[in-house]
Amino acid sequence: MTLSDPAREATRTDRLLAAVGGLLAGYVSLAVADLASFWVRPEVGPVPAVGGAVVDRTPAAVKEWAIRTFGESDKAVLQLGILVLLGLLAVGIGLLALRHRLLGSAAVGAFGLLGALAAVTRPDSDSVLDAVPSLVGAVVGAVLLHGLIGLLFARRSRAGSGGARADRRNFLVVAASAGLAATGAAAAARAVGSPVEENAAASRAALRLPRPASPAPAVPAGAQLRVPGIGPFVTPNRDFYRVDTALVVPRVDAGRWRLRLHGSGVREELTLTLRDLLARRTVERDITLACVSNEVGGPYVGNARWLGVSLADLLREAGVRPPSEGGPADQLVARSVDGMTIGTPVEQVMDGRDALLAFGMNGEPLPFAHGFPVRMVVPGLYGYVSACKWITSIELTTFAAYDAYWVPRGWAAQAPVKTQSRIDTPRSFARPSAGTVMIAGVAWAQHRGIRRVEVRVDDGPWQRAELGAEDSGDTWRQWLYPWAATPGRHTLTVRATDGTGATQPEERTGTMPDGAQGWHSVVVTVDGE
């Protein structure tokens, strides 16, 4: 049944106002839900909850395309896309409500239920309270739309009279008031801050890192080459790459954080606090991390000084033995506070490399974006099989028994870092002047080290580059080659040989299923003298 006046068709003004009413109802619904999420958890707002569900169900190839295309802005683009789609749907709901007032309000409620369902079915959900923000926002939006469309009905029933103009003014006044109130309340909440986030920030600010019992050796003087354009040997925290699926960075209160260690081969299940970890023997190491999504020559690699405790020591104290010593578990499954699962080979964690449960990065507590309060760092393995951020659980199991998050999505279960090298300067399409031009960059093969880097100009012979001093086999090495550049267009290519004597292959492959490989090249045009 149509609930509008059957004697009069909707005018263009009616439809325009109804569309505005639907859009405004959607906006107010999201603003109220966002406000409510500040008191529950920011991650359970409708946009992050629905966005997280979308990310989990997106094919791996699409995710890789998004990372290549948008880089670290991929999450912002996804959320913007969700907002645009919701805006279009809200306009449609407004027009629907013009003909079926209650059905339009019900549609707003249905989207609220969808957001609530997405929130409570997320892997990190542990309470029905996660549904509250979306439901509260939907109720407010539905009531607002019902009221606004009611004013249009009143206007249409009195068309041609002064009352119609008054009802239009009432519509605009109510709409503007609702929009301003929602915007003001959301802005005030953000200015004050979420209690959850405030507590987490306070716990990080109060954390005092202990002096390492096993400090990292000083970085050799020659590790940082003095070449303009080359990246720093130690990547500042603000510049360190971030690739994960969290649309909202988890902010965990260090005082409430717990780590559960359990599973096959664990003598007795352990639950550890951050205080427990800080009381253990601390280890500091320089370790380069690399993302499996890094294309040849890409930016998703960085080097930092990490502070934490030995993961292998903790496992041995709990009775865990690697498979080579008869242990029943060959996979360590780390779980994050946001529900992410990362599967790591037990053998590599316990083979003597500096696998850490880290709580410090470059001399300060971990930034929230990089895993505060505790994350895993395992040199020599790509991050998706080793570098669990915001870690809350470690389970010992087998690769046959369990597939971690990325494996069913087409990625390999085990993925050691491949030998790679990159030209940082000159950049592709640069126009250096003829004469001596410094070709420089970085090369990495964590846990194997870099033995040699070679550079080729066009199709000429390979020339050995000068290597920066080696910090350790777990860090990248800088390199440079002074090139006598001649005018014209040239292709510069680099390749590296790791500590085992293996040289990276020429043929380029994509990132799936276990990391890209191939030589990095740049094309430059040298200007004449």
TORVODO-74674 format. One record per residue (C-alpha): residue in three letters; x negated, y negated, z negated. Coordinates in steps of 0.25 Angstrom, whole numbers, plus 5000, padded with zeros to 4 digits. Layout:
! residues N
ATOM    aa     c1     c2     c3
ATOM   ALA      X      Y      Z
...
This chain:
! residues 529
ATOM    aa     c1     c2     c3
ATOM   MET   5000   5000   5000
ATOM   THR   4995   4986   5003
ATOM   LEU   4995   4977   4991
ATOM   SER   4994   4964   4999
ATOM   ASP   5006   4956   5004
ATOM   PRO   5012   4964   5015
ATOM   ALA   5018   4952   5021
ATOM   ARG   5005   4945   5024
ATOM   GLU   4993   4949   5031
ATOM   ALA   4979   4946   5025
ATOM   THR   4973   4933   5031
ATOM   ARG   4959   4931   5034
ATOM   THR   4957   4924   5021
ATOM   ASP   4963   4935   5014
ATOM   ARG   4953   4945   5020
ATOM   LEU   4941   4936   5017
ATOM   LEU   4945   4933   5003
ATOM   ALA   4947   4948   5001
ATOM   ALA   4934   4952   5007
ATOM   VAL   4927   4941   4997
ATOM   GLY   4935   4947   4986
ATOM   GLY   4930   4961   4989
ATOM   LEU   4916   4956   4990
ATOM   LEU   4917   4948   4977
ATOM   ALA   4923   4960   4970
ATOM   GLY   4911   4969   4974
ATOM   TYR   4901   4958   4970
ATOM   VAL   4907   4957   4956
ATOM   SER   4909   4972   4955
ATOM   LEU   4894   4973   4958
ATOM   ALA   4890   4961   4949
ATOM   VAL   4898   4967   4937
ATOM   ALA   4892   4981   4939
ATOM   ASP   4878   4975   4940
ATOM   LEU   4881   4967   4927
ATOM   ALA   4886   4980   4920
ATOM   SER   4874   4988   4924
ATOM   PHE   4865   4979   4917
ATOM   TRP   4871   4984   4904
ATOM   VAL   4870   4999   4908
ATOM   ARG   4858   5000   4918
ATOM   PRO   4855   4992   4930
ATOM   GLU   4853   5004   4939
ATOM   VAL   4868   5008   4938
ATOM   GLY   4874   4996   4944
ATOM   PRO   4882   5000   4957
ATOM   VAL   4872   4995   4967
ATOM   PRO   4860   5002   4961
ATOM   ALA   4868   5015   4958
ATOM   VAL   4874   5016   4972
ATOM   GLY   4861   5012   4978
ATOM   GLY   4854   5023   4970
ATOM   ALA   4864   5033   4975
ATOM   VAL   4862   5028   4989
ATOM   VAL   4846   5029   4988
ATOM   ASP   4848   5044   4983
ATOM   ARG   4856   5048   4994
ATOM   THR   4848   5040   5005
ATOM   PRO   4840   5050   5015
ATOM   ALA   4825   5049   5012
ATOM   ALA   4823   5044   5027
ATOM   VAL   4832   5032   5024
ATOM   LYS   4825   5029   5011
ATOM   GLU   4811   5029   5018
ATOM   TRP   4817   5020   5029
ATOM   ALA   4822   5010   5018
ATOM   ILE   4808   5010   5011
ATOM   ARG   4801   5008   5025
ATOM   THR   4810   4997   5029
ATOM   PHE   4813   4989   5016
ATOM   GLY   4801   4994   5007
ATOM   GLU   4803   4991   4992
ATOM   SER   4816   4983   4996
ATOM   ASP   4823   4995   5000
ATOM   LYS   4831   4996   4987
ATOM   ALA   4835   4981   4988
ATOM   VAL   4840   4984   5002
ATOM   LEU   4848   4996   4998
ATOM   GLN   4855   4988   4987
ATOM   LEU   4858   4976   4997
ATOM   GLY   4864   4986   5006
ATOM   ILE   4873   4992   4995
ATOM   LEU   4877   4978   4992
ATOM   VAL   4880   4974   5006
ATOM   LEU   4888   4987   5008
ATOM   LEU   4896   4984   4995
ATOM   GLY   4899   4970   5000
ATOM   LEU   4905   4975   5013
ATOM   LEU   4913   4986   5005
ATOM   ALA   4918   4975   4995
ATOM   VAL   4923   4966   5007
ATOM   GLY   4930   4978   5012
ATOM   ILE   4936   4981   4998
ATOM   GLY   4941   4967   4997
ATOM   LEU   4948   4968   5011
ATOM   LEU   4954   4981   5006
ATOM   ALA   4959   4975   4994
ATOM   LEU   4966   4964   5002
ATOM   ARG   4976   4975   5007
ATOM   HIS   4975   4985   4995
ATOM   ARG   4971   4977   4983
ATOM   LEU   4970   4989   4973
ATOM   LEU   4963   4998   4983
ATOM   GLY   4952   4987   4985
ATOM   SER   4950   4986   4970
ATOM   ALA   4949   5001   4969
ATOM   ALA   4938   5001   4980
ATOM   VAL   4930   4992   4971
ATOM   GLY   4932   5002   4960
ATOM   ALA   4928   5013   4969
ATOM   PHE   4915   5007   4972
ATOM   GLY   4913   5005   4957
ATOM   LEU   4915   5020   4955
ATOM   LEU   4905   5023   4966
ATOM   GLY   4894   5014   4959
ATOM   ALA   4898   5021   4945
ATOM   LEU   4896   5035   4952
ATOM   ALA   4883   5031   4958
ATOM   ALA   4878   5026   4944
ATOM   VAL   4882   5038   4936
ATOM   THR   4877   5048   4946
ATOM   ARG   4863   5042   4948
ATOM   PRO   4852   5051   4942
ATOM   ASP   4848   5041   4931
ATOM   SER   4863   5039   4926
ATOM   ASP   4865   5045   4912
ATOM   SER   4877   5038   4908
ATOM   VAL   4891   5035   4913
ATOM   LEU   4889   5020   4909
ATOM   ASP   4881   5020   4922
ATOM   ALA   4895   5019   4929
ATOM   VAL   4899   5007   4921
ATOM   PRO   4893   4996   4929
ATOM   SER   4899   5000   4943
ATOM   LEU   4913   5003   4936
ATOM   VAL   4914   4989   4929
ATOM   GLY   4910   4982   4942
ATOM   ALA   4920   4990   4950
ATOM   VAL   4931   4986   4940
ATOM   VAL   4928   4971   4940
ATOM   GLY   4927   4971   4955
ATOM   ALA   4940   4978   4957
ATOM   VAL   4947   4969   4948
ATOM   LEU   4941   4957   4954
ATOM   LEU   4945   4962   4968
ATOM   HIS   4959   4965   4964
ATOM   GLY   4961   4951   4958
ATOM   LEU   4955   4944   4970
ATOM   ILE   4963   4951   4980
ATOM   GLY   4975   4948   4971
ATOM   LEU   4973   4934   4973
ATOM   LEU   4973   4936   4988
ATOM   PHE   4986   4943   4987
ATOM   ALA   4992   4931   4979
ATOM   ARG   4987   4922   4990
ATOM   ARG   4993   4930   5001
ATOM   SER   5006   4930   4995
ATOM   ARG   5007   4915   4994
ATOM   ALA   5000   4912   5007
ATOM   GLY   5003   4898   5012
ATOM   SER   5005   4892   4998
ATOM   GLY   4996   4884   4989
ATOM   GLY   4996   4897   4980
ATOM   ALA   4988   4904   4991
ATOM   ARG   4977   4894   4991
ATOM   ALA   4977   4895   4976
ATOM   ASP   4975   4910   4976
ATOM   ARG   4964   4908   4986
ATOM   ARG   4957   4899   4976
ATOM   ASN   4960   4909   4965
ATOM   PHE   4953   4920   4973
ATOM   LEU   4941   4912   4976
ATOM   VAL   4940   4907   4961
ATOM   VAL   4941   4921   4956
ATOM   ALA   4931   4927   4966
ATOM   ALA   4921   4916   4963
ATOM   SER   4923   4917   4948
ATOM   ALA   4921   4932   4949
ATOM   GLY   4909   4931   4958
ATOM   LEU   4902   4921   4949
ATOM   ALA   4905   4928   4936
ATOM   ALA   4899   4941   4942
ATOM   THR   4887   4934   4947
ATOM   GLY   4885   4926   4934
ATOM   ALA   4886   4938   4925
ATOM   ALA   4877   4947   4934
ATOM   ALA   4867   4935   4934
ATOM   ALA   4868   4933   4919
ATOM   ALA   4866   4948   4917
ATOM   ARG   4853   4949   4926
ATOM   ALA   4848   4936   4919
ATOM   VAL   4850   4943   4905
ATOM   GLY   4845   4956   4910
ATOM   SER   4850   4971   4908
ATOM   PRO   4848   4976   4894
ATOM   VAL   4843   4989   4900
ATOM   GLU   4833   4981   4908
ATOM   GLU   4829   4972   4897
ATOM   ASN   4826   4983   4888
ATOM   ALA   4817   4990   4898
ATOM   ALA   4810   4977   4901
ATOM   ALA   4808   4975   4886
ATOM   SER   4802   4989   4885
ATOM   ARG   4792   4987   4896
ATOM   ALA   4788   4973   4891
ATOM   ALA   4785   4979   4877
ATOM   LEU   4777   4991   4883
ATOM   ARG   4762   4990   4879
ATOM   LEU   4754   5000   4888
ATOM   PRO   4743   5008   4880
ATOM   ARG   4729   5007   4884
ATOM   PRO   4726   5019   4893
ATOM   ALA   4718   5031   4886
ATOM   SER   4713   5034   4900
ATOM   PRO   4712   5020   4907
ATOM   ALA   4710   5019   4922
ATOM   PRO   4696   5017   4927
ATOM   ALA   4694   5002   4932
ATOM   VAL   4697   5000   4946
ATOM   PRO   4684   5000   4954
ATOM   ALA   4680   4986   4959
ATOM   GLY   4680   4990   4973
ATOM   ALA   4694   4996   4973
ATOM   GLN   4700   4983   4977
ATOM   LEU   4694   4978   4990
ATOM   ARG   4694   4963   4992
ATOM   VAL   4701   4963   5005
ATOM   PRO   4713   4953   5007
ATOM   GLY   4726   4960   5011
ATOM   ILE   4723   4974   5004
ATOM   GLY   4732   4978   4992
ATOM   PRO   4727   4977   4978
ATOM   PHE   4721   4990   4973
ATOM   VAL   4730   4990   4961
ATOM   THR   4744   4987   4965
ATOM   PRO   4751   4976   4956
ATOM   ASN   4764   4982   4949
ATOM   ARG   4772   4971   4956
ATOM   ASP   4767   4976   4970
ATOM   PHE   4768   4991   4967
ATOM   TYR   4777   4998   4977
ATOM   ARG   4790   5003   4972
ATOM   VAL   4798   5014   4979
ATOM   ASP   4809   5021   4972
ATOM   THR   4824   5023   4972
ATOM   ALA   4828   5014   4960
ATOM   LEU   4837   5003   4965
ATOM   VAL   4836   4997   4951
ATOM   VAL   4822   4998   4944
ATOM   PRO   4825   5006   4931
ATOM   ARG   4821   4999   4919
ATOM   VAL   4819   5009   4908
ATOM   ASP   4817   5005   4893
ATOM   ALA   4804   5011   4889
ATOM   GLY   4809   5013   4875
ATOM   ARG   4820   5022   4880
ATOM   TRP   4812   5029   4890
ATOM   ARG   4810   5044   4889
ATOM   LEU   4802   5054   4897
ATOM   ARG   4807   5069   4897
ATOM   LEU   4797   5080   4901
ATOM   HIS   4803   5093   4903
ATOM   GLY   4805   5105   4912
ATOM   SER   4797   5118   4916
ATOM   GLY   4784   5120   4909
ATOM   VAL   4787   5109   4899
ATOM   ARG   4784   5115   4885
ATOM   GLU   4794   5106   4878
ATOM   GLU   4802   5094   4884
ATOM   LEU   4797   5081   4880
ATOM   THR   4803   5067   4879
ATOM   LEU   4793   5056   4879
ATOM   THR   4795   5041   4877
ATOM   LEU   4786   5030   4882
ATOM   ARG   4780   5028   4869
ATOM   ASP   4776   5043   4869
ATOM   LEU   4769   5041   4883
ATOM   LEU   4762   5028   4878
ATOM   ALA   4757   5036   4866
ATOM   ARG   4750   5046   4875
ATOM   ARG   4736   5045   4882
ATOM   THR   4738   5035   4893
ATOM   VAL   4731   5035   4906
ATOM   GLU   4729   5024   4916
ATOM   ARG   4726   5026   4931
ATOM   ASP   4726   5019   4944
ATOM   ILE   4735   5027   4953
ATOM   THR   4740   5024   4967
ATOM   LEU   4755   5027   4970
ATOM   ALA   4761   5029   4984
ATOM   CYS   4775   5031   4988
ATOM   VAL   4779   5042   4998
ATOM   SER   4787   5032   5006
ATOM   ASN   4775   5024   5009
ATOM   GLU   4773   5023   5024
ATOM   VAL   4759   5024   5030
ATOM   GLY   4753   5010   5027
ATOM   GLY   4764   5007   5017
ATOM   PRO   4765   4999   5004
ATOM   TYR   4771   5010   4994
ATOM   VAL   4758   5013   4987
ATOM   GLY   4751   5006   4976
ATOM   ASN   4740   5007   4965
ATOM   ALA   4742   5005   4950
ATOM   ARG   4736   5007   4937
ATOM   TRP   4745   5017   4929
ATOM   LEU   4745   5019   4914
ATOM   GLY   4752   5031   4908
ATOM   VAL   4750   5045   4903
ATOM   SER   4746   5058   4910
ATOM   LEU   4758   5066   4915
ATOM   ALA   4750   5078   4916
ATOM   ASP   4746   5077   4901
ATOM   LEU   4760   5076   4897
ATOM   LEU   4764   5088   4905
ATOM   ARG   4753   5097   4900
ATOM   GLU   4757   5093   4885
ATOM   ALA   4771   5097   4888
ATOM   GLY   4766   5111   4893
ATOM   VAL   4767   5108   4908
ATOM   ARG   4757   5116   4917
ATOM   PRO   4755   5113   4932
ATOM   PRO   4759   5124   4941
ATOM   SER   4744   5127   4943
ATOM   GLU   4743   5131   4929
ATOM   GLY   4756   5139   4929
ATOM   GLY   4766   5128   4926
ATOM   PRO   4781   5131   4930
ATOM   ALA   4784   5117   4935
ATOM   ASP   4778   5112   4948
ATOM   GLN   4786   5099   4949
ATOM   LEU   4788   5087   4939
ATOM   VAL   4801   5080   4941
ATOM   ALA   4801   5066   4935
ATOM   ARG   4814   5059   4934
ATOM   SER   4816   5044   4933
ATOM   VAL   4826   5036   4925
ATOM   ASP   4833   5033   4939
ATOM   GLY   4834   5048   4942
ATOM   MET   4823   5049   4952
ATOM   THR   4816   5062   4952
ATOM   ILE   4801   5064   4956
ATOM   GLY   4795   5077   4958
ATOM   THR   4780   5079   4955
ATOM   PRO   4771   5091   4957
ATOM   VAL   4766   5095   4943
ATOM   GLU   4753   5100   4948
ATOM   GLN   4749   5087   4953
ATOM   VAL   4754   5080   4940
ATOM   MET   4745   5089   4932
ATOM   ASP   4733   5091   4941
ATOM   GLY   4724   5080   4934
ATOM   ARG   4729   5068   4942
ATOM   ASP   4733   5056   4934
ATOM   ALA   4748   5058   4934
ATOM   LEU   4754   5048   4924
ATOM   LEU   4767   5044   4917
ATOM   ALA   4764   5029   4919
ATOM   PHE   4769   5018   4910
ATOM   GLY   4759   5007   4915
ATOM   MET   4756   5001   4928
ATOM   ASN   4745   4991   4931
ATOM   GLY   4743   4988   4916
ATOM   GLU   4758   4986   4913
ATOM   PRO   4770   4994   4910
ATOM   LEU   4776   5000   4922
ATOM   PRO   4785   4990   4929
ATOM   PHE   4800   4994   4930
ATOM   ALA   4799   4996   4945
ATOM   HIS   4788   5006   4943
ATOM   GLY   4793   5015   4933
ATOM   PHE   4793   5009   4919
ATOM   PRO   4792   5014   4909
ATOM   VAL   4785   5027   4914
ATOM   ARG   4783   5033   4928
ATOM   MET   4775   5044   4934
ATOM   VAL   4762   5042   4942
ATOM   VAL   4755   5053   4949
ATOM   PRO   4743   5050   4958
ATOM   GLY   4743   5057   4972
ATOM   LEU   4758   5059   4973
ATOM   TYR   4768   5051   4980
ATOM   GLY   4777   5043   4971
ATOM   TYR   4790   5051   4974
ATOM   VAL   4784   5063   4969
ATOM   SER   4776   5057   4957
ATOM   ALA   4779   5043   4953
ATOM   CYS   4792   5044   4945
ATOM   LYS   4796   5030   4939
ATOM   TRP   4804   5028   4927
ATOM   ILE   4802   5042   4923
ATOM   THR   4811   5049   4913
ATOM   SER   4809   5064   4915
ATOM   ILE   4799   5074   4919
ATOM   GLU   4804   5088   4922
ATOM   LEU   4794   5100   4926
ATOM   THR   4801   5108   4937
ATOM   THR   4797   5114   4951
ATOM   PHE   4798   5109   4965
ATOM   ALA   4807   5121   4968
ATOM   ALA   4817   5118   4957
ATOM   TYR   4819   5103   4959
ATOM   ASP   4818   5092   4970
ATOM   ALA   4815   5078   4965
ATOM   TYR   4822   5066   4971
ATOM   TRP   4814   5064   4984
ATOM   VAL   4813   5079   4988
ATOM   PRO   4827   5081   4993
ATOM   ARG   4826   5068   5001
ATOM   GLY   4815   5074   5010
ATOM   TRP   4802   5071   5002
ATOM   ALA   4792   5081   4999
ATOM   ALA   4792   5087   4985
ATOM   GLN   4777   5085   4984
ATOM   ALA   4770   5073   4990
ATOM   PRO   4755   5070   4987
ATOM   VAL   4751   5056   4992
ATOM   LYS   4745   5056   5006
ATOM   THR   4732   5049   5010
ATOM   GLN   4735   5035   5015
ATOM   SER   4728   5022   5019
ATOM   ARG   4734   5008   5022
ATOM   ILE   4729   4996   5029
ATOM   ASP   4732   4984   5020
ATOM   THR   4725   4973   5028
ATOM   PRO   4726   4969   5039
ATOM   ARG   4741   4972   5040
ATOM   SER   4748   4976   5053
ATOM   PHE   4749   4965   5063
ATOM   ALA   4739   4956   5056
ATOM   ARG   4731   4947   5064
ATOM   PRO   4717   4946   5058
ATOM   SER   4705   4938   5065
ATOM   ALA   4694   4945   5072
ATOM   GLY   4682   4949   5064
ATOM   THR   4681   4957   5051
ATOM   VAL   4695   4961   5046
ATOM   MET   4696   4969   5033
ATOM   ILE   4705   4982   5035
ATOM   ALA   4709   4986   5021
ATOM   GLY   4719   4994   5014
ATOM   VAL   4721   5006   5004
ATOM   ALA   4721   5021   5005
ATOM   TRP   4726   5031   4995
ATOM   ALA   4727   5046   4992
ATOM   GLN   4730   5047   4978
ATOM   HIS   4723   5058   4970
ATOM   ARG   4714   5061   4982
ATOM   GLY   4708   5047   4984
ATOM   ILE   4703   5040   4996
ATOM   ARG   4690   5044   5002
ATOM   ARG   4689   5036   5015
ATOM   VAL   4697   5026   5023
ATOM   GLU   4695   5024   5038
ATOM   VAL   4700   5013   5047
ATOM   ARG   4702   5013   5062
ATOM   VAL   4703   5001   5072
ATOM   ASP   4712   5004   5084
ATOM   ASP   4707   5018   5089
ATOM   GLY   4693   5016   5084
ATOM   PRO   4685   5025   5075
ATOM   TRP   4688   5026   5060
ATOM   GLN   4680   5017   5051
ATOM   ARG   4678   5020   5037
ATOM   ALA   4684   5009   5028
ATOM   GLU   4677   5004   5015
ATOM   LEU   4685   5010   5002
ATOM   GLY   4688   5002   4990
ATOM   ALA   4683   5009   4977
ATOM   GLU   4691   5021   4973
ATOM   ASP   4698   5019   4960
ATOM   SER   4703   5033   4959
ATOM   GLY   4708   5044   4968
ATOM   ASP   4722   5040   4964
ATOM   THR   4722   5026   4969
ATOM   TRP   4721   5020   4983
ATOM   ARG   4708   5014   4989
ATOM   GLN   4707   5001   4996
ATOM   TRP   4698   5001   5009
ATOM   LEU   4693   4991   5019
ATOM   TYR   4687   4991   5033
ATOM   PRO   4681   4978   5039
ATOM   TRP   4685   4978   5053
ATOM   ALA   4678   4970   5064
ATOM   ALA   4692   4965   5070
ATOM   THR   4692   4962   5085
ATOM   PRO   4703   4954   5092
ATOM   GLY   4715   4961   5096
ATOM   ARG   4726   4971   5091
ATOM   HIS   4721   4983   5083
ATOM   THR   4726   4995   5075
ATOM   LEU   4719   4997   5062
ATOM   THR   4721   5011   5055
ATOM   VAL   4717   5017   5042
ATOM   ARG   4716   5031   5037
ATOM   ALA   4711   5037   5024
ATOM   THR   4704   5050   5019
ATOM   ASP   4707   5055   5005
ATOM   GLY   4698   5061   4994
ATOM   THR   4700   5075   4999
ATOM   GLY   4695   5071   5013
ATOM   ALA   4709   5071   5020
ATOM   THR   4711   5059   5030
ATOM   GLN   4725   5054   5031
ATOM   PRO   4731   5059   5045
ATOM   GLU   4734   5050   5056
ATOM   GLU   4748   5054   5059
ATOM   ARG   4759   5046   5052
ATOM   THR   4770   5052   5045
ATOM   GLY   4782   5047   5037
ATOM   THR   4784   5046   5022
ATOM   MET   4793   5058   5022
ATOM   PRO   4792   5069   5016
ATOM   ASP   4779   5066   5008
ATOM   GLY   4772   5053   5012
ATOM   ALA   4767   5046   5025
ATOM   GLN   4754   5048   5031
ATOM   GLY   4746   5042   5043
ATOM   TRP   4736   5031   5046
ATOM   HIS   4740   5017   5043
ATOM   SER   4737   5007   5055
ATOM   VAL   4740   4992   5057
ATOM   VAL   4739   4984   5069
ATOM   VAL   4732   4970   5069
ATOM   THR   4729   4960   5079
ATOM   VAL   4715   4953   5078
ATOM   ASP   4714   4939   5082
ATOM   GLY   4702   4934   5090
ATOM   GLU   4691   4925   5084
